[in-house]
Amino acid sequence: MKNQRRKHKPLLHSALQIGPSTFGIFETFTDEAGRNTHLSGEIAKALMAKVPELLVTTPIIEKVDLLAIK
C-alpha cells in the first residue's frame, strides 16, 4: 500500500484562491492511472465523507490536461 501511494502521489500539489470564498486545489500526476488512483483512494473517500461538515457545497472535481509547461 505504501508503494502504491508513493507511486501515485501528485507531482505538484497547489492550493489556490479563486475568489473571496472560493478555493481550489490543483494537482498534477505523471499519468491518467495515477490521477484516477489518487481520486478514488482511501484518503479521497475519507475527505468526501467529511464534505457536509467541512464545506458549504459539494466540491466540483474537474480533470484537465496540461497542454504546455514552461
KOLRORO-482992 format. One record per residue: x, y, z of N, C-alpha, C in turn. Coordinates in steps of 0.1 Angstrom, whole numbers. Atoms other than C-alpha are relative to their C-alpha. Layout:
# KOLRORO-482992
atom n_x->X	n_y->Y	n_z->Z	ca_x->X	ca_y->Y	ca_z->Z	c_x->X	c_y->Y	c_z->Z
...
This chain:
# KOLRORO-482992
atom n_x->8	n_y->-12	n_z->0	ca_x->0	ca_y->0	ca_z->0	c_x->9	c_y->13	c_z->0
atom n_x->-9	n_y->-11	n_z->0	ca_x->28	ca_y->24	ca_z->8	c_x->6	c_y->3	c_z->-13
atom n_x->-6	n_y->-2	n_z->13	ca_x->45	ca_y->19	ca_z->-25	c_x->-10	c_y->5	c_z->-10
atom n_x->10	n_y->-5	n_z->9	ca_x->12	ca_y->24	ca_z->-43	c_x->-3	c_y->14	c_z->2
atom n_x->2	n_y->-14	n_z->-3	ca_x->6	ca_y->57	ca_z->-25	c_x->11	c_y->8	c_z->-5
atom n_x->-12	n_y->-8	n_z->5	ca_x->41	ca_y->69	ca_z->-33	c_x->0	c_y->1	c_z->-15
atom n_x->0	n_y->1	n_z->15	ca_x->37	ca_y->58	ca_z->-70	c_x->-10	c_y->10	c_z->-5
atom n_x->11	n_y->-8	n_z->6	ca_x->5	ca_y->78	ca_z->-75	c_x->-1	c_y->13	c_z->8
atom n_x->-1	n_y->-13	n_z->-7	ca_x->15	ca_y->108	ca_z->-53	c_x->0	c_y->11	c_z->-11
atom n_x->-1	n_y->-12	n_z->9	ca_x->9	ca_y->142	ca_z->-70	c_x->15	c_y->5	c_z->-2
atom n_x->-13	n_y->-6	n_z->3	ca_x->40	ca_y->157	ca_z->-87	c_x->0	c_y->14	c_z->6
atom n_x->2	n_y->-13	n_z->-4	ca_x->27	ca_y->191	ca_z->-78	c_x->-14	c_y->1	c_z->7
atom n_x->12	n_y->-2	n_z->-7	ca_x->1	ca_y->200	ca_z->-52	c_x->-1	c_y->15	c_z->4
atom n_x->1	n_y->-14	n_z->-2	ca_x->-11	ca_y->236	ca_z->-51	c_x->-14	c_y->3	c_z->5
atom n_x->13	n_y->-5	n_z->-5	ca_x->-39	ca_y->254	ca_z->-31	c_x->-1	c_y->14	c_z->-6
atom n_x->2	n_y->-13	n_z->5	ca_x->-54	ca_y->285	ca_z->-47	c_x->-13	c_y->6	c_z->4
atom n_x->12	n_y->-8	n_z->-3	ca_x->-79	ca_y->312	ca_z->-40	c_x->-5	c_y->6	c_z->-13
atom n_x->6	n_y->-5	n_z->12	ca_x->-102	ca_y->320	ca_z->-69	c_x->-9	c_y->12	c_z->2
atom n_x->8	n_y->-12	n_z->-3	ca_x->-125	ca_y->345	ca_z->-52	c_x->0	c_y->1	c_z->15
atom n_x->0	n_y->-3	n_z->-14	ca_x->-133	ca_y->358	ca_z->-17	c_x->-3	c_y->-13	c_z->9
atom n_x->3	n_y->13	n_z->-7	ca_x->-148	ca_y->324	ca_z->-6	c_x->1	c_y->-12	c_z->-9
atom n_x->-1	n_y->12	n_z->10	ca_x->-139	ca_y->301	ca_z->-35	c_x->15	c_y->-4	c_z->-1
atom n_x->-14	n_y->5	n_z->-1	ca_x->-108	ca_y->280	ca_z->-32	c_x->1	c_y->-13	c_z->-9
atom n_x->-3	n_y->12	n_z->9	ca_x->-92	ca_y->252	ca_z->-53	c_x->12	c_y->-7	c_z->4
atom n_x->-12	n_y->8	n_z->-1	ca_x->-66	ca_y->225	ca_z->-53	c_x->3	c_y->-4	c_z->-14
atom n_x->-5	n_y->3	n_z->13	ca_x->-45	ca_y->219	ca_z->-84	c_x->11	c_y->-11	c_z->2
atom n_x->-10	n_y->11	n_z->-1	ca_x->-26	ca_y->186	ca_z->-86	c_x->4	c_y->-5	c_z->-14
atom n_x->-4	n_y->6	n_z->13	ca_x->-5	ca_y->171	ca_z->-114	c_x->5	c_y->-14	c_z->3
atom n_x->-4	n_y->14	n_z->-2	ca_x->3	ca_y->134	ca_z->-119	c_x->7	c_y->-4	c_z->-13
atom n_x->-8	n_y->5	n_z->12	ca_x->26	ca_y->115	ca_z->-143	c_x->-9	c_y->-6	c_z->-10
atom n_x->8	n_y->6	n_z->10	ca_x->-3	ca_y->98	ca_z->-160	c_x->-15	c_y->-1	c_z->6
atom n_x->14	n_y->1	n_z->-3	ca_x->-41	ca_y->92	ca_z->-160	c_x->-2	c_y->-11	c_z->11
atom n_x->2	n_y->10	n_z->-10	ca_x->-38	ca_y->60	ca_z->-139	c_x->3	c_y->5	c_z->14
atom n_x->-3	n_y->-6	n_z->-13	ca_x->-21	ca_y->79	ca_z->-111	c_x->-10	c_y->10	c_z->4
atom n_x->10	n_y->-9	n_z->-4	ca_x->-47	ca_y->106	ca_z->-112	c_x->-13	c_y->-7	c_z->5
atom n_x->12	n_y->7	n_z->-4	ca_x->-76	ca_y->81	ca_z->-111	c_x->2	c_y->-8	c_z->13
atom n_x->-3	n_y->7	n_z->-13	ca_x->-59	ca_y->61	ca_z->-83	c_x->-1	c_y->9	c_z->11
atom n_x->1	n_y->-10	n_z->-10	ca_x->-55	ca_y->92	ca_z->-63	c_x->-14	c_y->5	c_z->3
atom n_x->14	n_y->-5	n_z->-2	ca_x->-91	ca_y->104	ca_z->-68	c_x->-9	c_y->-11	c_z->6
atom n_x->8	n_y->11	n_z->-5	ca_x->-105	ca_y->70	ca_z->-59	c_x->6	c_y->-7	c_z->12
atom n_x->-6	n_y->6	n_z->-11	ca_x->-82	ca_y->62	ca_z->-30	c_x->-7	c_y->3	c_z->14
atom n_x->6	n_y->0	n_z->-13	ca_x->-89	ca_y->59	ca_z->7	c_x->0	c_y->14	c_z->6
atom n_x->0	n_y->-14	n_z->-6	ca_x->-79	ca_y->95	ca_z->16	c_x->-11	c_y->8	c_z->-7
atom n_x->11	n_y->-7	n_z->7	ca_x->-102	ca_y->109	ca_z->-11	c_x->-14	c_y->-4	c_z->5
atom n_x->13	n_y->5	n_z->-6	ca_x->-131	ca_y->87	ca_z->2	c_x->-2	c_y->6	c_z->13
atom n_x->2	n_y->-6	n_z->-13	ca_x->-125	ca_y->99	ca_z->37	c_x->-3	c_y->15	c_z->0
atom n_x->3	n_y->-15	n_z->1	ca_x->-124	ca_y->136	ca_z->27	c_x->-14	c_y->2	c_z->-6
atom n_x->14	n_y->-2	n_z->6	ca_x->-156	ca_y->132	ca_z->6	c_x->-10	c_y->-3	c_z->11
atom n_x->9	n_y->3	n_z->-10	ca_x->-173	ca_y->117	ca_z->36	c_x->-2	c_y->12	c_z->10
atom n_x->1	n_y->-12	n_z->-9	ca_x->-165	ca_y->149	ca_z->56	c_x->-5	c_y->12	c_z->-7
atom n_x->5	n_y->-12	n_z->7	ca_x->-178	ca_y->173	ca_z->29	c_x->-11	c_y->7	c_z->7
atom n_x->11	n_y->-7	n_z->-6	ca_x->-210	ca_y->181	ca_z->47	c_x->4	c_y->9	c_z->12
atom n_x->-4	n_y->-8	n_z->-12	ca_x->-192	ca_y->193	ca_z->78	c_x->11	c_y->10	c_z->-3
atom n_x->-11	n_y->-9	n_z->3	ca_x->-163	ca_y->210	ca_z->61	c_x->-3	c_y->11	c_z->-10
atom n_x->2	n_y->-9	n_z->11	ca_x->-177	ca_y->227	ca_z->30	c_x->-15	c_y->4	c_z->-1
atom n_x->14	n_y->-4	n_z->1	ca_x->-208	ca_y->247	ca_z->22	c_x->-7	c_y->-7	c_z->-12
atom n_x->5	n_y->7	n_z->11	ca_x->-213	ca_y->229	ca_z->-11	c_x->9	c_y->-12	c_z->-4
atom n_x->-8	n_y->11	n_z->5	ca_x->-202	ca_y->197	ca_z->-28	c_x->11	c_y->5	c_z->-9
atom n_x->-11	n_y->-5	n_z->9	ca_x->-168	ca_y->202	ca_z->-44	c_x->-2	c_y->-4	c_z->-14
atom n_x->0	n_y->3	n_z->15	ca_x->-165	ca_y->203	ca_z->-82	c_x->14	c_y->-5	c_z->-3
atom n_x->-13	n_y->5	n_z->4	ca_x->-137	ca_y->180	ca_z->-94	c_x->0	c_y->-1	c_z->-15
atom n_x->-2	n_y->-1	n_z->14	ca_x->-126	ca_y->187	ca_z->-129	c_x->13	c_y->-5	c_z->-4
atom n_x->-13	n_y->5	n_z->5	ca_x->-99	ca_y->168	ca_z->-148	c_x->3	c_y->9	c_z->-12
atom n_x->-4	n_y->-8	n_z->12	ca_x->-79	ca_y->189	ca_z->-172	c_x->13	c_y->-6	c_z->-4
atom n_x->-13	n_y->4	n_z->5	ca_x->-49	ca_y->181	ca_z->-194	c_x->8	c_y->12	c_z->-3
atom n_x->-9	n_y->-11	n_z->2	ca_x->-20	ca_y->204	ca_z->-194	c_x->6	c_y->-1	c_z->-14
atom n_x->-5	n_y->-1	n_z->14	ca_x->-10	ca_y->215	ca_z->-229	c_x->14	c_y->4	c_z->-1
atom n_x->-13	n_y->-4	n_z->0	ca_x->22	ca_y->232	ca_z->-221	c_x->5	c_y->4	c_z->14
atom n_x->-6	n_y->-4	n_z->-13	ca_x->45	ca_y->238	ca_z->-191	c_x->13	c_y->7	c_z->-4
atom n_x->-12	n_y->-8	n_z->3	ca_x->72	ca_y->264	ca_z->-192	c_x->9	c_y->1	c_z->13
